[in-house]
Amino acid sequence: MAPTEKEAQRAELHKAIWRVANDLRGSVDGWDFKSYVLGTLFYRFISENLTAYLNAGEHRAGHANFEYAQLSDSGAEFGRRETVAEKGFYILPSELFSNVRVRAAADPNLNETLERIFRNIEGSAVGAESEDDLKGLFDDLDVNSAKLGSTVAKRNEKLVKLLNAIGDLDLGRFEDHTIDAFGDAYEYLMQMYASSAGKSGGEYYTPQEVSELLARITVVGKTEVNKVYDPACGSGSLLLKFAKVLGKENIRQGFFGQEINLTTYNLARINMFLHDVNYEKFNLAHGDTLLDPAHWDDEPFEAIVSNPPYSIKWEGNANPLLINDPRFASAGVLAPKSKADLAFTMHILSWLAVNGTAAIVEFPGVLYRGGAEGKIRKYLIDNNYVDTVIQLPPNLFFGTTIATCVIVLKKSKTDNATSFIDASDEFVRAGNKNKLTEENRQRILYAFTGRADIPHFTRLVANAEIAENGYNLAVPLYVEQEDTSEAVDITALNAEIARIVSRQAELRTQIDAIVGDLEGGR
């Protein structure tokens, strides 16, 4: 399919999703209603994913007319064990999205039917390796919530509309994959909800073009990596950009991440499935990465990307155990209790492979604030771990308009210097937000890989100079901004001002004469 045709298909899909999300919402707040739209999309996806998988297997075996959705539930049981081992879950034919949708309008107990089906889908993984990946996935899709309606009949009416609307989305035949339709629909919905929800919703979502820039930075010169990691993975979009940049098959051991917010953690797991990343290829955990990291047995990671929450509180030196934690101990000091930014940075550095690269979106204050943060920056620079500091434009992210920055970490640098890139003007305006275009991203990547001075854009600075500046990493300190003001000829300017003043006096005299004539003629 030609790129323009793909884009047209994607645009039509986005318009349809927008209609669904708004037409169905009614009195339900958009941010709350997202769980219903996303959850129903996920239910449709895993139904079609499983059906396509089972049909393909039977067709390869010579059963050309096999159609899983038409089997009886008892007739389908024979394949359960093997399918769960492969796909991680099982859905009986009567519980597939398409079959439930057909019966939905005539089912007075639709809410109970859906609740039972969601419980059965999660239950199909109990005792299997995929159990943790399926557990609780439908928790936020509460079909008995009063948000859907004050009575069971009203809730079911809304659920019928929801099933039909998601079922009517033209996502193509699952087997065709002309575009990553389900994954793209999910990304669009999350971006739409983040945009409309303001700060409360925007924190969990990193815009796709920023995600792609970070992923590309961490895999420069590589065609594959062992595994990728995000310690504050949000909805998983940052991690999944590696699938686009390298291809899923080239992330050999899969996608790893941790998320403290339970609802967002569920979104991340759903996001993995909707991008057709099978359960054995991702390992996402729920919990506090700084205090209870879940992947001690999986580190180090060759590529790490993250957009951690900005300047949040953490236990810091109030917890006497943390200063001896191997992730933080080497700096000799903990990030301040009121600002955990550099705690995430130290955690990431600790779990970064010797041949790896990490790209972290940071609150700008971490570049210049003093105290413990200054000491941590000194540790990072003196040990030559900071590869690049990139100043991003303002207003890129949902929920904040601040101009963030990116710190790139490496453990095996070939020089004792840090590259500074001023990308504050690398954006275009899109609606009420700024956006990095492909051209903007390429220009930043060119500067990142080149490590050569470009006036007013990038400069390679010896770490000794940074030390002389008190380990201040603020980009404007090293990259001089271009002077766009015009040189002014003072003599010519004064002559022009004198001419204007003289002309004003002349005009005033003429006006006075005219007024005098008019008054004399009364």
C-alpha positions in Angstrom: 0.0 0.0 0.0 1.4 3.4 -1.0 2.3 5.8 1.9 -0.4 8.2 0.9 -3.0 5.5 0.9 -1.8 4.3 4.3 -2.0 7.9 5.7 -5.5 8.2 4.2 -6.6 5.0 5.9 -5.1 6.1 9.1 -6.8 9.5 8.9 -10.2 7.9 8.3 -9.6 5.6 11.3 -8.7 8.5 13.5 -11.9 10.4 12.5 -14.0 7.3 13.3 -12.3 6.8 16.6 -12.9 10.4 17.5 -16.6 10.0 16.7 -16.8 6.9 18.8 -15.1 8.4 21.8 -17.3 11.5 21.8 -20.6 10.1 20.6 -20.6 7.3 23.2 -19.2 9.3 26.2 -22.4 11.1 27.1 -22.2 12.2 30.7 -19.1 10.2 31.5 -15.9 12.2 31.8 -13.6 11.5 28.9 -10.7 10.6 31.1 -12.9 8.0 32.9 -14.5 6.8 29.8 -11.2 5.9 28.1 -11.1 2.6 30.0 -14.3 1.5 28.3 -13.2 2.5 24.8 -9.7 1.1 25.2 -10.8 -2.0 27.1 -13.4 -2.9 24.4 -10.9 -2.3 21.7 -8.6 -4.7 23.5 -11.3 -7.3 23.8 -12.0 -7.1 20.0 -8.2 -7.3 19.3 -7.5 -10.4 21.3 -10.6 -12.1 19.9 -9.5 -11.5 16.3 -5.9 -12.2 17.1 -6.7 -15.6 18.6 -9.2 -16.4 15.8 -6.6 -15.5 13.1 -4.0 -17.6 14.8 -6.1 -20.7 15.2 -7.6 -20.5 11.7 -4.1 -20.1 10.2 -2.9 -23.2 12.0 -5.8 -25.3 10.8 -5.6 -24.0 7.3 -1.9 -24.9 7.1 -2.9 -28.4 8.3 -5.2 -28.8 5.3 -8.5 -27.9 6.9 -9.3 -25.1 4.4 -12.9 -24.5 5.7 -12.0 -24.3 9.4 -13.5 -21.3 11.2 -12.9 -21.1 14.9 -15.7 -18.6 15.6 -18.2 -21.2 14.3 -17.1 -24.0 16.6 -19.1 -25.1 19.7 -17.5 -24.3 23.0 -17.1 -28.0 23.8 -15.6 -28.6 20.4 -13.1 -25.9 21.0 -11.8 -27.2 24.3 -9.3 -29.6 22.7 -7.0 -26.8 21.8 -7.0 -24.8 25.0 -3.7 -26.1 26.6 -1.5 -25.7 23.6 -3.0 -22.3 22.7 -2.5 -20.9 26.1 1.1 -22.0 26.0 1.5 -20.2 22.7 -0.7 -17.1 23.0 -1.0 -16.8 26.7 -4.8 -16.8 26.9 -7.9 -18.6 25.5 -11.3 -17.5 24.5 -14.2 -19.9 23.8 -16.0 -19.3 20.5 -19.2 -18.1 22.2 -17.2 -15.6 24.1 -15.4 -14.0 21.1 -16.1 -10.3 20.5 -17.9 -10.9 17.2 -20.3 -13.5 18.6 -21.1 -11.6 21.8 -21.7 -8.5 19.7 -24.3 -10.3 17.6 -26.3 -11.4 20.7 -25.7 -8.2 22.7 -28.9 -6.3 21.9 -31.1 -9.2 22.9 -29.1 -10.1 26.1 -30.9 -8.5 29.1 -27.9 -9.6 31.3 -25.2 -8.2 29.0 -23.3 -6.7 31.8 -23.1 -10.0 33.6 -22.2 -11.8 30.4 -19.3 -9.5 29.7 -18.1 -9.6 33.4 -18.1 -13.4 33.2 -16.2 -13.4 29.8 -13.5 -11.0 31.0 -13.1 -13.2 34.2 -12.8 -16.3 32.0 -10.2 -14.7 29.7 -8.0 -13.8 32.6 -8.7 -17.2 34.2 -7.5 -19.0 31.1 -4.0 -18.0 32.0 -4.0 -19.1 35.6 -1.2 -21.5 36.2 0.4 -20.6 32.9 3.6 -18.5 32.3 1.3 -15.7 31.1 -0.7 -15.5 34.3 0.9 -12.2 35.5 0.6 -10.6 32.1 -3.2 -11.2 32.0 -4.1 -10.7 35.6 -6.3 -7.7 36.2 -6.3 -6.5 32.6 -10.0 -5.9 32.6 -10.2 -4.4 36.1 -10.8 -0.9 34.8 -13.6 -1.9 32.5 -16.3 -2.0 35.1 -19.5 -3.0 33.3 -21.5 -2.5 36.4 -20.4 1.1 37.1 -23.1 3.7 37.7 -21.0 5.9 35.3 -22.5 3.9 32.4 -26.1 4.5 33.6 -28.3 4.5 36.7 -30.0 1.2 35.9 -28.8 -2.1 34.5 -31.0 -1.5 31.4 -29.3 1.8 30.8 -25.8 0.4 31.3 -26.5 -2.4 28.9 -27.8 0.0 26.4 -24.5 1.9 26.6 -22.5 -1.4 26.4 -24.4 -2.4 23.2 -23.5 0.9 21.6 -19.9 0.5 22.7 -19.6 -3.0 21.2 -21.2 -1.9 18.0 -19.1 1.3 17.7 -15.8 -0.5 18.3 -17.0 -3.4 16.1 -17.8 -1.0 13.2 -14.3 0.5 13.2 -12.7 -0.4 9.9 -9.5 -2.1 11.1 -9.2 -4.4 8.1 -8.7 -8.1 8.2 -6.5 -9.0 11.1 -4.2 -11.1 8.8 -3.5 -8.2 6.4 -1.8 -5.7 8.7 -1.8 -3.0 6.0 -1.2 -0.6 8.9 -0.8 -1.5 12.5 -4.5 -0.7 12.8 -5.2 -1.8 16.4 -1.9 -0.4 17.7 -2.4 2.9 15.8 -6.0 3.2 17.1 -4.8 2.7 20.6 -2.0 5.2 20.3 -4.4 7.8 18.8 -7.0 7.3 21.6 -4.3 7.6 24.3 -3.0 10.8 22.7 -6.5 12.2 22.4 -7.4 11.5 26.0 -4.0 12.8 27.2 -4.5 16.0 25.3 -8.1 16.6 26.6 -7.4 15.5 30.2 -4.7 18.1 30.9 -2.1 17.5 33.6 -3.9 14.5 35.2 -3.9 12.5 31.9 -0.9 13.9 30.1 1.6 12.6 32.6 1.3 9.0 31.4 1.8 9.6 27.7 5.0 10.7 25.8 4.2 12.1 22.3 5.1 9.6 19.6 7.6 11.9 17.8 9.6 12.4 21.1 9.4 8.6 21.8 10.9 7.9 18.4 13.7 10.4 18.9 14.7 8.8 22.2 14.6 5.3 20.8 16.7 6.2 17.8 19.3 7.9 20.0 19.7 4.8 22.0 20.2 2.4 19.1 22.4 4.5 16.8 24.6 2.2 14.7 22.7 -0.9 15.8 20.3 -3.2 14.0 19.4 -5.2 17.1 19.6 -5.1 20.9 19.3 -7.6 23.7 16.4 -6.0 25.6 14.9 -2.6 26.2 13.8 -1.0 29.4 11.8 1.9 30.9 11.7 2.3 34.7 8.7 4.6 34.5 7.0 3.1 31.5 3.6 4.8 31.7 1.4 3.4 28.9 4.3 1.7 27.3 4.4 3.9 24.2 8.1 4.8 24.6 9.1 1.1 24.8 7.1 0.2 21.8 8.8 2.8 19.6 11.7 0.3 19.5 9.5 -2.1 17.6 9.0 0.6 15.0 12.7 1.6 14.9 14.3 -1.8 14.9 11.5 -4.3 14.4 10.0 -6.5 17.1 12.2 -9.4 16.1 15.3 -7.4 16.6 14.7 -6.8 20.3 15.9 -10.3 21.1 14.8 -10.7 24.7 11.9 -8.3 24.7 10.5 -5.2 26.4 10.9 -4.5 30.2 9.3 -1.8 32.3 7.8 -0.8 35.6 4.9 1.5 36.4 3.6 2.7 39.8 0.1 3.7 38.7 -2.1 0.6 38.5 -4.5 1.9 35.8 -1.6 3.0 33.7 0.2 -0.3 34.2 -2.9 -2.0 32.8 -2.8 0.3 29.8 0.8 -0.6 29.2 0.1 -4.3 29.1 -2.9 -3.8 26.8 -0.7 -1.6 24.6 1.8 -4.5 24.3 -0.9 -6.9 23.2 -2.5 -4.4 20.8 0.9 -4.0 19.1 1.0 -7.8 18.7 3.9 -8.2 21.2 3.2 -11.6 22.7 3.3 -12.2 26.4 6.7 -13.9 26.5 8.3 -10.9 24.8 7.4 -8.4 27.5 7.9 -8.2 31.2 6.1 -5.3 32.8 5.8 -4.8 36.6 3.6 -2.8 38.8 5.3 -0.9 41.7 7.7 1.8 42.8 10.9 1.5 40.8 13.0 3.6 43.1 12.1 1.7 46.3 11.1 -1.7 45.0 12.6 -2.3 41.5 11.2 -5.4 39.9 13.9 -6.4 37.4 17.1 -7.1 39.4 17.4 -10.4 37.7 17.0 -8.9 34.2 19.5 -6.0 34.2 21.7 -4.8 32.6 19.8 -3.4 29.6 21.3 -2.3 26.3 18.8 0.4 25.5 17.0 2.4 28.2 14.5 5.2 27.5 12.4 7.0 30.0 10.3 10.1 30.7 10.0 9.8 34.5 7.7 12.1 36.5 9.2 15.5 37.1 10.6 16.5 40.5 8.3 14.2 42.6 8.9 13.4 46.2 10.6 10.2 47.4 12.0 8.8 50.6 15.6 9.8 49.9 17.8 10.1 53.0 14.8 9.6 55.2 15.4 5.9 54.4 18.8 4.8 55.8 18.9 1.8 53.5 18.9 3.8 50.2 22.4 5.3 50.6 23.8 1.7 50.6 21.6 0.6 47.6 24.1 -0.2 44.8 22.1 1.9 42.4 22.7 5.1 44.4 25.7 4.4 46.6 28.4 5.2 44.1 27.5 8.9 43.9 27.9 9.2 47.7 24.7 11.2 48.0 21.0 10.7 47.4 18.7 12.9 45.3 16.8 15.3 47.4 13.6 14.0 49.0 11.6 16.7 47.2 13.1 16.0 43.8 13.5 12.4 42.7 14.7 13.2 39.1 18.3 12.2 39.6 17.3 9.1 41.6 15.8 7.8 38.4 18.9 8.9 36.5 21.2 7.0 38.9 18.9 3.9 38.8 19.0 4.0 35.0 22.8 4.4 34.9 23.2 1.4 37.3 21.1 -0.9 35.1 22.7 0.3 31.8 24.8 -2.3 30.0 28.5 -1.4 29.3 27.8 -1.2 25.6 24.4 0.5 26.1 22.8 3.9 25.8 20.1 5.6 27.9 18.1 8.6 26.9 16.1 10.3 29.7 13.7 13.2 29.5 14.5 15.5 32.5 13.1 18.5 34.2 15.4 21.4 33.3 16.3 22.1 37.0 18.4 19.0 37.2 21.0 20.6 34.9 21.8 23.5 37.3 20.3 23.0 40.8 22.8 22.9 43.6 23.1 20.8 46.7 22.8 17.0 46.4 21.9 17.3 42.7 25.1 19.3 42.0 27.1 16.5 43.7 25.4 13.8 41.6 26.2 15.8 38.4 29.8 16.0 39.5 29.9 12.2 39.9 28.3 11.7 36.4 30.8 14.1 34.7 33.9 13.1 36.6 33.2 9.4 35.6 32.4 10.4 32.0 28.9 9.0 32.0 27.1 11.9 30.4 27.4 11.6 26.6 25.0 14.4 25.5 22.6 17.0 26.9 19.8 18.1 24.5 17.6 21.2 25.2 14.2 20.5 23.8 11.6 23.1 22.8 8.9 24.1 25.2 5.3 22.8 25.1 6.0 19.4 23.6 4.4 17.3 26.3 0.8 17.0 27.5 0.2 18.4 31.0 3.1 20.8 30.9 4.5 23.7 28.8 8.0 23.7 30.2 11.0 23.2 28.0 12.4 19.8 29.1 15.8 18.4 28.2 17.3 15.0 27.4 20.3 13.5 29.2 22.0 10.7 27.2 24.2 8.3 29.3 26.9 5.9 28.2 29.4 3.8 30.0 31.9 3.3 27.1 32.6 6.7 25.6 35.6 7.3 23.3 36.2 10.9 24.4 36.3 12.8 27.7 33.8 15.4 26.7 30.0 16.1 26.6 28.0 17.2 23.6 25.5 20.0 24.1 22.7 20.5 21.6 20.3 23.5 21.6 17.2 22.1 19.9 14.9 24.7 21.5 13.9 26.0 18.0 13.4 22.6 16.4 9.7 22.4 16.3 6.5 23.3 14.4 3.3 24.5 15.9 0.5 21.9 15.8 -2.8 23.0 17.4 -2.0 24.2 20.9 1.2 22.1 21.2 4.6 22.2 19.6 5.8 19.1 17.7 9.1 17.6 16.5 8.9 17.0 12.7 10.9 14.3 11.0 13.3 17.1 9.8 13.7 18.3 13.4 14.4 14.8 14.6 17.0 14.2 11.9 18.8 17.5 12.6 19.0 16.5 16.3 20.2 13.0 15.4 22.8 14.4 13.0 24.2 16.6 15.8 24.1 13.7 18.3 26.1 11.3 16.1 28.5 13.9 14.7 29.8 15.3 18.0 31.1 18.3 16.1 30.6 22.0 16.7 27.8 23.7 14.7 27.6 27.4 15.6 24.5 28.3 17.7 23.3 24.6 17.6 25.8 22.1 19.1 29.1 22.1 20.8 31.4 19.4 22.1 32.7 20.5 25.5 35.6 19.0 27.5 34.6 17.8 30.9 37.3 19.9 32.4 35.4 23.0 31.2 32.2 21.7 32.7 34.0 21.2 36.0 35.2 24.8 35.9 31.6 25.9 35.5 30.7 24.1 38.7 29.2 21.1 36.9 26.4 23.2 35.5 24.9 21.4 32.5 22.6 24.1 31.3 22.8 24.1 27.5 22.8 28.0 27.0 26.0 28.1 29.1 27.9 26.2 26.3 25.9 26.9 23.1 25.8 30.6 22.3 22.4 31.7 20.9 22.5 33.4 17.6 22.1 37.2 17.7 19.2 37.9 15.4 19.0 41.6 16.1 20.0 43.9 13.3 23.1 46.1 13.4 21.9 49.8 13.7 23.7 52.8 12.2 23.2 55.3 15.0 24.1 58.3 12.9 21.6 57.3 10.2 19.0 56.6 12.8 19.4 60.0 14.4 19.1 61.7 11.0 15.9 59.8 10.3 14.4 60.7 13.7 15.3 64.4 13.0 13.6 64.2 9.6 10.5 62.7 11.1 10.3 65.4 13.9 10.8 68.1 11.3 8.0 66.6 9.1 5.7 66.3 12.2 6.3 70.1 12.9 5.6 70.9 9.2 2.3 68.9 9.2 1.2 70.4 12.5 1.7 73.9 11.1 -0.4 72.9 8.0 -3.1 71.4 10.2 -3.2 74.6 12.4 -3.6 76.7 9.2 -6.5 74.6 7.9 -8.2 74.7 11.3 -7.8 78.5 11.4 -9.3 78.8 7.9 -12.3 76.7 8.9 -12.9 78.6 12.1 -12.6 82.0 10.2 -15.2 80.9 7.7 -17.9 80.2 10.3 
